Amino acid sequence: MRKGTPVVNRRFSCAALVLAGCLVVPVARAASFDCDAARTDVERAICADDQLGREDELLAEAYGAVRKEMPIADRAGLLREQRAWLRRRDACVAGDGDETTGCLRDAMQARRRELGARLARVRAAFDKVIASIPAAPGTAAQELSGYDSGLAQAWLLYLARHALQEGQLLPQAPSLRKQAREALRKMDEVAASVLDDVYAAGGDDAEAEGDMTLLRMWIERSYNGDRAYVHCFVFHRQPALAFGTMGALYGSTRDIDAPVCDPEGDLFDSAQWIRLREAFEPVVAVTHDMDSGTIRFADFAQWRLRALQLTVVPLDFLDPLPGGGELGSPEQAIADWKNDDAWPPDARAEAIAALASVRRTTIDWLRTQRGLDVGQAAQVAEAYLRGWVHGQLSYAGESL
């Protein structure tokens, strides 16, 4: 669970990739081959058993995922390996009906496990390349040029803009941008249309914001909670762009998948912050149980983003609030809450009592871990705490 955020269900989704009967070319079909055109004994056996049919579909998806994400140069070897496995699988038809079914099921399940392990290795190798970008961008660019996935193209576009000397990859940027956008559109028309709006916004930074948003969209589709984020360095290297594009974007449940890294350090694991979050838990929990609208997921993304921002670029919190104005004290905001059913007085009193120690803990952390002087630390801590409390109360108040 991400630090400092409520418990919510993350949305996990992926594009199903299925293959034709030879298990080579990805196609969008309900099965890996057309049973009406089954010709071989193996194909007829698969089509005659629902479980075997589903196993064949899952195997096709697994093969397609590995092929799509692996380096282009490795695909010929994968094809040879798959053809060799198909010959072993076809030997299953030598037995009687029950033996054939069991043999095929065992063969396909074993092959799917092999492909799952291969996909994990492919992804680990790719992530290692991305993690090397800060120290060796040129080498990372060379390795990424061997991939043709949308994620790889988006990272190459990042390298062209931010990490390589002028002229390296820059001529390829328009082509990389076009390919990555087209691949995204085939996968998710809604996301592609949102991205179109970012690029079309105009201004000097529109293209840079669009490119970072494009990277964000490929990250959120590729990492889905089952592999560790490796892009967190962008929040240090391009903080304005990263914090402006990696948070709430869609105003829907999609925002819960915003690729926001965990806050750095142990500030939000402190007993003081845990105490404050627990004091707010009753009113937040009541709100989660209500049909408050999917746009509220944008709040979750922004809370995570601001927590990360505090630990990475705390001086950002010295900037004036957008539109001017100033938030009132957290203590007064809590005291002004009127709905005792949603948030009992004793829980509110506990929240108020926790604020002083949270302030001290945050100030101390900012001084020791980020080198702020006492005046800066106090201002940053107060600005963050006011934003946090008012954000929680606004979220709850608008939903009840």
CORLIN-V223317 format. One record per residue. RES is the residue in three letters. BURIAL is b if it has 9 or more other C-alpha atoms within 8 Angstrom, else e. Layout:
res = [RES;RES]
burial = [BURIAL;BURIAL]
This chain:
res = [MET;ARG;LYS;GLY;THR;PRO;VAL;VAL;ASN;ARG;ARG;PHE;SER;CYS;ALA;ALA;LEU;VAL;LEU;ALA;GLY;CYS;LEU;VAL;VAL;PRO;VAL;ALA;ARG;ALA;ALA;SER;PHE;ASP;CYS;ASP;ALA;ALA;ARG;THR;ASP;VAL;GLU;ARG;ALA;ILE;CYS;ALA;ASP;ASP;GLN;LEU;GLY;ARG;GLU;ASP;GLU;LEU;LEU;ALA;GLU;ALA;TYR;GLY;ALA;VAL;ARG;LYS;GLU;MET;PRO;ILE;ALA;ASP;ARG;ALA;GLY;LEU;LEU;ARG;GLU;GLN;ARG;ALA;TRP;LEU;ARG;ARG;ARG;ASP;ALA;CYS;VAL;ALA;GLY;ASP;GLY;ASP;GLU;THR;THR;GLY;CYS;LEU;ARG;ASP;ALA;MET;GLN;ALA;ARG;ARG;ARG;GLU;LEU;GLY;ALA;ARG;LEU;ALA;ARG;VAL;ARG;ALA;ALA;PHE;ASP;LYS;VAL;ILE;ALA;SER;ILE;PRO;ALA;ALA;PRO;GLY;THR;ALA;ALA;GLN;GLU;LEU;SER;GLY;TYR;ASP;SER;GLY;LEU;ALA;GLN;ALA;TRP;LEU;LEU;TYR;LEU;ALA;ARG;HIS;ALA;LEU;GLN;GLU;GLY;GLN;LEU;LEU;PRO;GLN;ALA;PRO;SER;LEU;ARG;LYS;GLN;ALA;ARG;GLU;ALA;LEU;ARG;LYS;MET;ASP;GLU;VAL;ALA;ALA;SER;VAL;LEU;ASP;ASP;VAL;TYR;ALA;ALA;GLY;GLY;ASP;ASP;ALA;GLU;ALA;GLU;GLY;ASP;MET;THR;LEU;LEU;ARG;MET;TRP;ILE;GLU;ARG;SER;TYR;ASN;GLY;ASP;ARG;ALA;TYR;VAL;HIS;CYS;PHE;VAL;PHE;HIS;ARG;GLN;PRO;ALA;LEU;ALA;PHE;GLY;THR;MET;GLY;ALA;LEU;TYR;GLY;SER;THR;ARG;ASP;ILE;ASP;ALA;PRO;VAL;CYS;ASP;PRO;GLU;GLY;ASP;LEU;PHE;ASP;SER;ALA;GLN;TRP;ILE;ARG;LEU;ARG;GLU;ALA;PHE;GLU;PRO;VAL;VAL;ALA;VAL;THR;HIS;ASP;MET;ASP;SER;GLY;THR;ILE;ARG;PHE;ALA;ASP;PHE;ALA;GLN;TRP;ARG;LEU;ARG;ALA;LEU;GLN;LEU;THR;VAL;VAL;PRO;LEU;ASP;PHE;LEU;ASP;PRO;LEU;PRO;GLY;GLY;GLY;GLU;LEU;GLY;SER;PRO;GLU;GLN;ALA;ILE;ALA;ASP;TRP;LYS;ASN;ASP;ASP;ALA;TRP;PRO;PRO;ASP;ALA;ARG;ALA;GLU;ALA;ILE;ALA;ALA;LEU;ALA;SER;VAL;ARG;ARG;THR;THR;ILE;ASP;TRP;LEU;ARG;THR;GLN;ARG;GLY;LEU;ASP;VAL;GLY;GLN;ALA;ALA;GLN;VAL;ALA;GLU;ALA;TYR;LEU;ARG;GLY;TRP;VAL;HIS;GLY;GLN;LEU;SER;TYR;ALA;GLY;GLU;SER;LEU]
burial = [e;e;b;b;b;e;e;e;e;e;e;e;e;e;e;e;b;b;b;b;e;e;b;b;e;b;e;e;e;e;b;b;b;e;e;e;e;b;e;e;e;b;b;b;b;b;b;e;b;e;e;b;b;b;b;b;b;b;b;b;b;b;b;b;b;b;b;e;b;b;b;e;e;e;b;e;e;b;b;e;e;e;e;e;b;e;e;e;b;e;e;b;b;e;e;e;e;e;b;b;b;e;b;b;b;e;b;b;b;e;b;b;e;e;b;b;e;b;b;e;e;b;b;e;e;e;b;e;b;b;b;b;b;e;e;e;b;e;e;b;b;e;b;b;b;b;b;b;b;b;b;b;b;b;b;b;b;b;b;b;e;e;b;b;e;e;e;e;b;b;e;e;b;e;e;b;b;e;b;b;b;e;b;b;b;e;e;e;b;e;b;b;e;b;b;e;e;b;b;e;e;e;e;e;e;b;e;e;b;b;b;b;b;b;b;b;b;b;b;b;b;e;b;b;e;e;e;e;e;e;e;e;e;b;b;b;e;e;b;e;b;b;b;e;b;b;b;b;e;b;b;b;b;b;b;b;b;b;b;b;b;e;b;e;e;e;b;b;e;e;e;b;b;b;b;b;b;e;b;b;e;b;b;b;e;b;b;e;e;e;e;b;e;e;b;b;b;b;b;b;b;b;b;b;b;e;b;b;b;b;b;b;b;b;b;e;b;b;e;e;e;e;e;e;e;e;e;e;e;b;e;e;b;b;e;e;e;e;e;e;e;e;b;b;e;e;b;b;e;b;b;b;e;b;b;e;e;b;b;e;b;b;b;b;b;b;b;e;e;e;e;b;e;e;e;b;b;b;b;b;b;b;b;b;b;b;b;b;b;b;e;b;b;e;b;b;e;e;e;e]
